[in-house]
Amino acid sequence: MMDQFDMERRREKLLKLLREKLGIKAQTLERGFRRAGRRLPRSIRREAAVLVRAETLMAHPKLSRQIDGAALDRAYDTVAKHLKAIDAADARLGRILSVTG
């Protein structure tokens, strides 16, 4: 079972990756992934929904028991791996070229 500290640490890492790779400044995972929107593939958005739900359930002591640890670990690994693979400079260049084109 995951405790509040582990979830907070993972949340901070994902928010840092969103800020570095996509330029999204958000206080919660829900807002961050909503702002990322279609810049993320559908499968990653689906996994992000698992993380967002876990973040809201973790705030309540009895509801936090409903969190599936294995699914949460898989979702975190998938989303973090995808965000780490994003090349921010290449994405920035692509946006510039599409605007000028």
The first five atom37 places (N, CA, C, CB, O) and aatype in JSON, in Angstrom:
{
  "aatype": [12, 12, 3, 5, 13, 3, 12, 6, 1, 1, 1, 6, 11, 10, 10, 11, 10, 10, 1, 6, 11, 10, 7, 9, 11, 0, 5, 16, 10, 6, 1, 7, 13, 1, 1, 0, 7, 1, 1, 10, 14, 1, 15, 9, 1, 1, 6, 0, 0, 19, 10, 19, 1, 0, 6, 16, 10, 12, 0, 8, 14, 11, 10, 15, 1, 5, 9, 3, 7, 0, 0, 10, 3, 1, 0, 18, 3, 16, 19, 0, 11, 8, 10, 11, 0, 9, 3, 0, 0, 3, 0, 1, 10, 7, 1, 9, 10, 15, 19, 16, 7],
  "atom_mask": [
    [1, 1, 1, 1, 1],
    [1, 1, 1, 1, 1],
    [1, 1, 1, 1, 1],
    [1, 1, 1, 1, 1],
    [1, 1, 1, 1, 1],
    [1, 1, 1, 1, 1],
    [1, 1, 1, 1, 1],
    [1, 1, 1, 1, 1],
    [1, 1, 1, 1, 1],
    [1, 1, 1, 1, 1],
    [1, 1, 1, 1, 1],
    [1, 1, 1, 1, 1],
    [1, 1, 1, 1, 1],
    [1, 1, 1, 1, 1],
    [1, 1, 1, 1, 1],
    [1, 1, 1, 1, 1],
    [1, 1, 1, 1, 1],
    [1, 1, 1, 1, 1],
    [1, 1, 1, 1, 1],
    [1, 1, 1, 1, 1],
    [1, 1, 1, 1, 1],
    [1, 1, 1, 1, 1],
    [1, 1, 1, 0, 1],
    [1, 1, 1, 1, 1],
    [1, 1, 1, 1, 1],
    [1, 1, 1, 1, 1],
    [1, 1, 1, 1, 1],
    [1, 1, 1, 1, 1],
    [1, 1, 1, 1, 1],
    [1, 1, 1, 1, 1],
    [1, 1, 1, 1, 1],
    [1, 1, 1, 0, 1],
    [1, 1, 1, 1, 1],
    [1, 1, 1, 1, 1],
    [1, 1, 1, 1, 1],
    [1, 1, 1, 1, 1],
    [1, 1, 1, 0, 1],
    [1, 1, 1, 1, 1],
    [1, 1, 1, 1, 1],
    [1, 1, 1, 1, 1],
    [1, 1, 1, 1, 1],
    [1, 1, 1, 1, 1],
    [1, 1, 1, 1, 1],
    [1, 1, 1, 1, 1],
    [1, 1, 1, 1, 1],
    [1, 1, 1, 1, 1],
    [1, 1, 1, 1, 1],
    [1, 1, 1, 1, 1],
    [1, 1, 1, 1, 1],
    [1, 1, 1, 1, 1],
    [1, 1, 1, 1, 1],
    [1, 1, 1, 1, 1],
    [1, 1, 1, 1, 1],
    [1, 1, 1, 1, 1],
    [1, 1, 1, 1, 1],
    [1, 1, 1, 1, 1],
    [1, 1, 1, 1, 1],
    [1, 1, 1, 1, 1],
    [1, 1, 1, 1, 1],
    [1, 1, 1, 1, 1],
    [1, 1, 1, 1, 1],
    [1, 1, 1, 1, 1],
    [1, 1, 1, 1, 1],
    [1, 1, 1, 1, 1],
    [1, 1, 1, 1, 1],
    [1, 1, 1, 1, 1],
    [1, 1, 1, 1, 1],
    [1, 1, 1, 1, 1],
    [1, 1, 1, 0, 1],
    [1, 1, 1, 1, 1],
    [1, 1, 1, 1, 1],
    [1, 1, 1, 1, 1],
    [1, 1, 1, 1, 1],
    [1, 1, 1, 1, 1],
    [1, 1, 1, 1, 1],
    [1, 1, 1, 1, 1],
    [1, 1, 1, 1, 1],
    [1, 1, 1, 1, 1],
    [1, 1, 1, 1, 1],
    [1, 1, 1, 1, 1],
    [1, 1, 1, 1, 1],
    [1, 1, 1, 1, 1],
    [1, 1, 1, 1, 1],
    [1, 1, 1, 1, 1],
    [1, 1, 1, 1, 1],
    [1, 1, 1, 1, 1],
    [1, 1, 1, 1, 1],
    [1, 1, 1, 1, 1],
    [1, 1, 1, 1, 1],
    [1, 1, 1, 1, 1],
    [1, 1, 1, 1, 1],
    [1, 1, 1, 1, 1],
    [1, 1, 1, 1, 1],
    [1, 1, 1, 0, 1],
    [1, 1, 1, 1, 1],
    [1, 1, 1, 1, 1],
    [1, 1, 1, 1, 1],
    [1, 1, 1, 1, 1],
    [1, 1, 1, 1, 1],
    [1, 1, 1, 1, 1],
    [1, 1, 1, 0, 1]
  ],
  "atom_positions": [
    [[0.84, -1.19, 0.0], [0.0, 0.0, 0.0], [0.88, 1.25, 0.0], [-0.95, 0.0, 1.22], [1.95, 1.28, 0.61]],
    [[0.43, 2.24, -0.67], [1.18, 3.47, -0.81], [0.73, 4.48, 0.25], [1.0, 4.05, -2.23], [-0.46, 4.59, 0.55]],
    [[1.67, 5.19, 0.81], [1.29, 6.18, 1.81], [1.3, 7.58, 1.18], [2.24, 6.13, 3.02], [1.66, 7.76, 0.02]],
    [[0.9, 8.54, 1.97], [0.76, 9.92, 1.51], [2.1, 10.48, 1.04], [0.18, 10.8, 2.62], [2.16, 11.23, 0.07]],
    [[3.18, 10.13, 1.73], [4.5, 10.65, 1.37], [4.93, 10.18, -0.01], [5.54, 10.22, 2.41], [5.45, 10.98, -0.8]],
    [[4.72, 8.9, -0.31], [5.08, 8.37, -1.64], [4.29, 9.06, -2.74], [4.84, 6.87, -1.69], [4.84, 9.41, -3.78]],
    [[3.02, 9.25, -2.51], [2.17, 9.9, -3.51], [2.6, 11.35, -3.74], [0.69, 9.85, -3.08], [2.64, 11.82, -4.87]],
    [[2.92, 12.05, -2.66], [3.39, 13.44, -2.78], [4.69, 13.51, -3.58], [3.59, 14.06, -1.39], [4.85, 14.38, -4.44]],
    [[5.59, 12.59, -3.3], [6.88, 12.59, -4.01], [6.68, 12.33, -5.5], [7.81, 11.52, -3.41], [7.29, 13.0, -6.34]],
    [[5.83, 11.38, -5.83], [5.55, 11.09, -7.23], [4.84, 12.26, -7.91], [4.69, 9.82, -7.35], [5.14, 12.59, -9.06]],
    [[3.91, 12.88, -7.2], [3.19, 14.02, -7.75], [4.16, 15.15, -8.07], [2.11, 14.51, -6.76], [4.06, 15.76, -9.13]],
    [[5.08, 15.42, -7.17], [6.06, 16.49, -7.4], [6.97, 16.17, -8.59], [6.92, 16.71, -6.15], [7.3, 17.06, -9.37]],
    [[7.36, 14.91, -8.74], [8.21, 14.54, -9.88], [7.47, 14.72, -11.2], [8.67, 13.09, -9.74], [8.03, 15.23, -12.17]],
    [[6.2, 14.31, -11.23], [5.42, 14.47, -12.46], [5.17, 15.94, -12.78], [4.09, 13.72, -12.35], [5.23, 16.34, -13.94]],
    [[4.87, 16.73, -11.76], [4.66, 18.16, -12.01], [5.94, 18.82, -12.5], [4.17, 18.86, -10.72], [5.9, 19.72, -13.34]],
    [[7.09, 18.38, -11.98], [8.38, 18.92, -12.44], [8.62, 18.54, -13.9], [9.53, 18.4, -11.55], [9.1, 19.37, -14.68]],
    [[8.3, 17.3, -14.28], [8.47, 16.87, -15.67], [7.53, 17.63, -16.6], [8.23, 15.36, -15.79], [7.92, 18.01, -17.7]],
    [[6.29, 17.85, -16.16], [5.35, 18.64, -16.97], [5.88, 20.05, -17.18], [3.97, 18.67, -16.3], [5.74, 20.62, -18.26]],
    [[6.47, 20.62, -16.14], [6.99, 21.98, -16.22], [8.2, 22.04, -17.15], [7.37, 22.5, -14.82], [8.32, 22.95, -17.97]],
    [[9.1, 21.06, -17.03], [10.32, 21.08, -17.84], [10.06, 20.74, -19.31], [11.33, 20.11, -17.27], [10.59, 21.4, -20.2]],
    [[9.26, 19.74, -19.56], [9.09, 19.22, -20.91], [8.0, 19.91, -21.71], [8.8, 17.76, -20.85], [8.14, 20.1, -22.92]],
    [[6.91, 20.29, -21.04], [5.79, 20.89, -21.77], [5.53, 22.35, -21.39], [4.55, 20.09, -21.53], [4.7, 23.01, -22.01]],
    [[6.23, 22.85, -20.39], [6.04, 24.24, -19.98], [4.73, 24.47, -19.25], [0.0, 0.0, 0.0], [4.2, 25.58, -19.29]],
    [[4.21, 23.46, -18.59], [2.92, 23.57, -17.9], [3.18, 23.76, -16.42], [2.04, 22.31, -18.15], [3.79, 22.92, -15.76]],
    [[2.71, 24.88, -15.9], [2.85, 25.17, -14.48], [1.5, 24.94, -13.82], [3.36, 26.62, -14.23], [0.53, 25.64, -14.1]],
    [[1.45, 23.93, -12.95], [0.19, 23.59, -12.29], [0.48, 23.17, -10.85], [-0.54, 22.45, -13.05], [1.59, 22.75, -10.53]],
    [[-0.53, 23.3, -10.0], [-0.4, 22.91, -8.6], [-0.84, 21.47, -8.36], [-1.2, 23.85, -7.74], [-0.37, 20.83, -7.42]],
    [[-1.75, 20.96, -9.2], [-2.26, 19.61, -9.03], [-2.05, 18.82, -10.33], [-3.76, 19.62, -8.63], [-1.88, 19.39, -11.41]],
    [[-2.08, 17.52, -10.2], [-1.95, 16.67, -11.38], [-3.15, 16.83, -12.3], [-1.79, 15.2, -10.98], [-3.01, 16.82, -13.52]],
    [[-4.32, 16.99, -11.71], [-5.52, 17.13, -12.54], [-5.41, 18.35, -13.46], [-6.77, 17.26, -11.65], [-5.67, 18.25, -14.66]],
    [[-5.04, 19.48, -12.91], [-4.91, 20.69, -13.71], [-3.77, 20.58, -14.71], [-4.69, 21.89, -12.8], [-3.89, 21.04, -15.85]],
    [[-2.66, 19.97, -14.31], [-1.52, 19.82, -15.21], [-1.84, 18.96, -16.41], [0.0, 0.0, 0.0], [-1.5, 19.31, -17.54]],
    [[-2.48, 17.82, -16.17], [-2.8, 16.94, -17.29], [-3.94, 17.5, -18.13], [-3.16, 15.55, -16.78], [-4.02, 17.22, -19.33]],
    [[-4.82, 18.26, -17.52], [-5.88, 18.9, -18.32], [-5.28, 19.93, -19.25], [-6.94, 19.55, -17.4], [-5.7, 20.06, -20.4]],
    [[-4.29, 20.68, -18.76], [-3.63, 21.67, -19.62], [-2.79, 21.02, -20.71], [-2.75, 22.6, -18.77], [-2.66, 21.56, -21.81]],
    [[-2.23, 19.87, -20.41], [-1.44, 19.16, -21.42], [-2.35, 18.69, -22.55], [-0.7, 17.95, -20.8], [-1.96, 18.72, -23.72]],
    [[-3.54, 18.25, -22.22], [-4.55, 17.89, -23.2], [-4.05, 16.97, -24.29], [0.0, 0.0, 0.0], [-3.5, 15.91, -24.01]],
    [[-4.24, 17.38, -25.51], [-3.93, 16.53, -26.66], [-2.45, 16.5, -27.02], [-4.71, 16.98, -27.84], [-2.06, 15.85, -27.98]],
    [[-1.64, 17.2, -26.26], [-0.2, 17.08, -26.48], [0.31, 15.73, -25.99], [0.54, 18.21, -25.78], [1.42, 15.32, -26.33]],
    [[-0.51, 15.04, -25.21], [-0.17, 13.7, -24.74], [-1.02, 12.68, -25.49], [-0.38, 13.58, -23.21], [-2.18, 12.95, -25.78]],
    [[-0.47, 11.53, -25.82], [-1.25, 10.48, -26.49], [-2.39, 9.98, -25.61], [-0.33, 9.31, -26.88], [-2.37, 10.14, -24.38]],
    [[-3.38, 9.39, -26.24], [-4.57, 8.93, -25.52], [-4.21, 7.92, -24.43], [-5.57, 8.31, -26.5], [-4.77, 7.97, -23.34]],
    [[-3.3, 7.02, -24.71], [-2.93, 6.01, -23.71], [-2.29, 6.65, -22.48], [-1.97, 4.98, -24.32], [-2.51, 6.19, -21.36]],
    [[-1.51, 7.68, -22.69], [-0.89, 8.38, -21.57], [-1.94, 9.16, -20.79], [0.23, 9.33, -22.07], [-1.88, 9.22, -19.56]],
    [[-2.9, 9.75, -21.48], [-3.98, 10.46, -20.79], [-4.8, 9.5, -19.95], [-4.89, 11.19, -21.8], [-5.25, 9.85, -18.86]],
    [[-5.0, 8.27, -20.44], [-5.73, 7.26, -19.68], [-4.98, 6.89, -18.4], [-5.97, 6.0, -20.54], [-5.57, 6.76, -17.33]],
    [[-3.68, 6.72, -18.52], [-2.86, 6.41, -17.35], [-2.81, 7.6, -16.38], [-1.43, 6.0, -17.77], [-2.77, 7.42, -15.17]],
    [[-2.81, 8.8, -16.93], [-2.8, 9.99, -16.09], [-4.1, 10.09, -15.29], [-2.61, 11.25, -16.95], [-4.1, 10.6, -14.17]],
    [[-5.2, 9.61, -15.85], [-6.48, 9.63, -15.13], [-6.41, 8.75, -13.89], [-7.63, 9.17, -16.06], [-7.03, 9.06, -12.88]],
    [[-5.66, 7.65, -13.96], [-5.47, 6.79, -12.8], [-4.73, 7.55, -11.71], [-4.7, 5.5, -13.19], [-5.07, 7.45, -10.53]],
    [[-3.72, 8.31, -12.1], [-2.94, 9.09, -11.14], [-3.77, 10.2, -10.52], [-1.71, 9.68, -11.81], [-3.66, 10.47, -9.32]],
    [[-4.59, 10.85, -11.32], [-5.43, 11.94, -10.82], [-6.44, 11.4, -9.81], [-6.16, 12.66, -11.98], [-6.68, 12.0, -8.77]],
    [[-7.04, 10.25, -10.14], [-8.01, 9.65, -9.23], [-7.33, 9.25, -7.93], [-8.67, 8.43, -9.88], [-7.9, 9.44, -6.85]],
    [[-6.13, 8.7, -8.0], [-5.4, 8.31, -6.8], [-5.05, 9.53, -5.95], [-4.11, 7.55, -7.18], [-5.06, 9.46, -4.73]],
    [[-4.75, 10.64, -6.62], [-4.42, 11.86, -5.87], [-5.63, 12.34, -5.07], [-3.95, 12.98, -6.84], [-5.49, 12.77, -3.93]],
    [[-6.82, 12.26, -5.65], [-8.01, 12.7, -4.92], [-8.39, 11.71, -3.82], [-9.19, 12.89, -5.89], [-8.83, 12.12, -2.75]],
    [[-8.22, 10.42, -4.08], [-8.55, 9.43, -3.05], [-7.57, 9.46, -1.89], [-8.58, 8.04, -3.66], [-7.94, 9.17, -0.75]],
    [[-6.33, 9.8, -2.17], [-5.31, 9.83, -1.13], [-5.59, 10.9, -0.08], [-3.94, 10.06, -1.75], [-5.09, 10.81, 1.04]],
    [[-6.36, 11.89, -0.43], [-6.66, 12.98, 0.51], [-7.59, 12.5, 1.63], [-7.3, 14.15, -0.23], [-7.65, 13.14, 2.68]],
    [[-8.29, 11.41, 1.43], [-9.22, 10.9, 2.43], [-8.68, 9.6, 3.0], [-10.64, 10.69, 1.81], [-8.35, 8.68, 2.25]],
    [[-8.56, 9.5, 4.33], [-7.92, 8.31, 4.91], [-8.61, 6.99, 4.59], [-7.87, 8.48, 6.39], [-7.93, 6.0, 4.3]],
    [[-9.94, 6.95, 4.63], [-10.63, 5.67, 4.37], [-10.7, 5.36, 2.89], [-12.03, 5.69, 4.95], [-10.62, 4.2, 2.49]],
    [[-10.85, 6.38, 2.06], [-10.92, 6.16, 0.62], [-9.56, 5.78, 0.04], [-11.46, 7.39, -0.07], [-9.49, 5.18, -1.03]],
    [[-8.49, 6.14, 0.73], [-7.16, 5.82, 0.21], [-6.92, 4.32, 0.16], [-6.09, 6.49, 1.05], [-6.01, 3.87, -0.53]],
    [[-7.71, 3.55, 0.87], [-7.58, 2.09, 0.82], [-8.06, 1.51, -0.51], [-8.35, 1.45, 1.96], [-7.75, 0.37, -0.84]],
    [[-8.82, 2.29, -1.27], [-9.34, 1.81, -2.54], [-8.32, 1.89, -3.67], [-10.56, 2.6, -2.91], [-8.57, 1.37, -4.76]],
    [[-7.21, 2.52, -3.44], [-6.2, 2.71, -4.48], [-5.51, 1.39, -4.78], [-5.16, 3.77, -4.06], [-5.04, 0.7, -3.87]],
    [[-5.46, 1.04, -6.05], [-4.77, -0.16, -6.51], [-3.3, 0.18, -6.71], [-5.41, -0.72, -7.83], [-2.94, 0.91, -7.63]],
    [[-2.46, -0.36, -5.84], [-1.04, -0.03, -5.88], [-0.34, -0.44, -7.16], [0.0, 0.0, 0.0], [0.5, 0.3, -7.67]],
    [[-0.68, -1.61, -7.68], [-0.03, -2.09, -8.9], [-0.41, -1.22, -10.1], [-0.41, -3.55, -9.17], [0.44, -0.88, -10.92]],
    [[-1.68, -0.86, -10.19], [-2.13, 0.0, -11.29], [-1.51, 1.38, -11.17], [-3.67, 0.1, -11.31], [-1.17, 2.0, -12.18]],
    [[-1.37, 1.86, -9.95], [-0.77, 3.17, -9.74], [0.7, 3.17, -10.12], [-0.93, 3.6, -8.28], [1.18, 4.12, -10.74]],
    [[1.41, 2.12, -9.75], [2.83, 2.01, -10.12], [3.0, 1.96, -11.63], [3.46, 0.77, -9.47], [3.87, 2.62, -12.19]],
    [[2.16, 1.16, -12.29], [2.23, 1.04, -13.75], [1.92, 2.37, -14.43], [1.25, -0.05, -14.24], [2.59, 2.76, -15.38]],
    [[0.9, 3.07, -13.92], [0.53, 4.36, -14.51], [1.65, 5.38, -14.32], [-0.78, 4.88, -13.88], [1.98, 6.11, -15.25]],
    [[2.22, 5.42, -13.14], [3.31, 6.37, -12.88], [4.5, 6.09, -13.78], [3.74, 6.31, -11.4], [5.07, 7.0, -14.38]],
    [[4.88, 4.82, -13.89], [6.03, 4.46, -14.72], [5.79, 4.82, -16.19], [6.34, 2.97, -14.6], [6.69, 5.33, -16.86]],
    [[4.58, 4.56, -16.68], [4.26, 4.84, -18.07], [4.3, 6.34, -18.36], [2.88, 4.28, -18.43], [4.9, 6.77, -19.34]],
    [[3.66, 7.12, -17.5], [3.59, 8.57, -17.72], [4.98, 9.19, -17.56], [2.59, 9.22, -16.73], [5.37, 10.03, -18.38]],
    [[5.71, 8.8, -16.54], [7.04, 9.38, -16.32], [7.98, 9.03, -17.47], [7.63, 8.87, -14.99], [8.76, 9.87, -17.91]],
    [[7.91, 7.79, -17.97], [8.76, 7.38, -19.08], [8.46, 8.21, -20.33], [8.57, 5.88, -19.38], [9.37, 8.63, -21.05]],
    [[7.17, 8.43, -20.58], [6.8, 9.22, -21.75], [7.26, 10.67, -21.62], [5.28, 9.16, -21.96], [7.79, 11.25, -22.57]],
    [[7.06, 11.26, -20.44], [7.44, 12.66, -20.25], [8.96, 12.83, -20.33], [6.93, 13.17, -18.92], [9.44, 13.85, -20.83]],
    [[9.71, 11.86, -19.83], [11.17, 11.95, -19.9], [11.66, 11.85, -21.34], [11.81, 10.85, -19.06], [12.71, 12.39, -21.68]],
    [[10.91, 11.16, -22.19], [11.33, 10.95, -23.58], [11.05, 12.17, -24.47], [10.62, 9.74, -24.15], [11.55, 12.23, -25.59]],
    [[10.28, 13.12, -23.99], [9.95, 14.3, -24.79], [11.18, 15.2, -24.9], [8.76, 15.08, -24.18], [11.81, 15.53, -23.89]],
    [[11.51, 15.59, -26.12], [12.61, 16.52, -26.35], [12.03, 17.93, -26.45], [13.42, 16.14, -27.65], [11.41, 18.28, -27.45]],
    [[12.22, 18.73, -25.41], [11.61, 20.05, -25.33], [12.1, 20.97, -26.43], [11.89, 20.68, -23.97], [11.32, 21.74, -26.99]],
    [[13.38, 20.91, -26.76], [13.93, 21.79, -27.8], [13.34, 21.43, -29.17], [15.47, 21.68, -27.84], [13.02, 22.33, -29.95]],
    [[13.21, 20.16, -29.45], [12.64, 19.74, -30.72], [11.16, 20.13, -30.82], [12.8, 18.23, -30.9], [10.7, 20.54, -31.89]],
    [[10.43, 20.01, -29.73], [9.02, 20.4, -29.72], [8.88, 21.91, -29.95], [8.35, 19.99, -28.39], [7.99, 22.36, -30.68]],
    [[9.76, 22.67, -29.32], [9.74, 24.13, -29.49], [10.03, 24.5, -30.94], [10.76, 24.8, -28.56], [9.37, 25.38, -31.5]],
    [[11.01, 23.85, -31.53], [11.35, 24.1, -32.92], [10.2, 23.72, -33.85], [12.62, 23.33, -33.31], [9.92, 24.43, -34.81]],
    [[9.54, 22.62, -33.56], [8.4, 22.19, -34.35], [7.26, 23.19, -34.3], [0.0, 0.0, 0.0], [6.61, 23.45, -35.32]],
    [[7.0, 23.76, -33.14], [5.95, 24.78, -33.02], [6.32, 26.03, -33.8], [5.71, 25.14, -31.55], [5.47, 26.62, -34.45]],
    [[7.58, 26.43, -33.73], [8.02, 27.61, -34.46], [7.89, 27.4, -35.97], [9.48, 27.95, -34.1], [7.41, 28.28, -36.69]],
    [[8.31, 26.24, -36.43], [8.22, 25.94, -37.86], [6.78, 25.83, -38.34], [8.96, 24.66, -38.17], [6.48, 26.23, -39.46]],
    [[5.9, 25.3, -37.52], [4.5, 25.18, -37.96], [3.84, 26.55, -38.02], [3.71, 24.26, -37.01], [2.99, 26.79, -38.88]],
    [[4.21, 27.45, -37.14], [3.65, 28.81, -37.16], [4.16, 29.57, -38.37], [4.0, 29.58, -35.85], [3.4, 30.25, -39.06]],
    [[5.47, 29.46, -38.63], [6.04, 30.2, -39.75], [5.66, 29.58, -41.1], [7.56, 30.27, -39.61], [5.69, 30.25, -42.13]],
    [[5.31, 28.29, -41.09], [4.97, 27.62, -42.33], [3.59, 28.0, -42.74], [0.0, 0.0, 0.0], [3.1, 27.54, -43.77]]
  ]
}
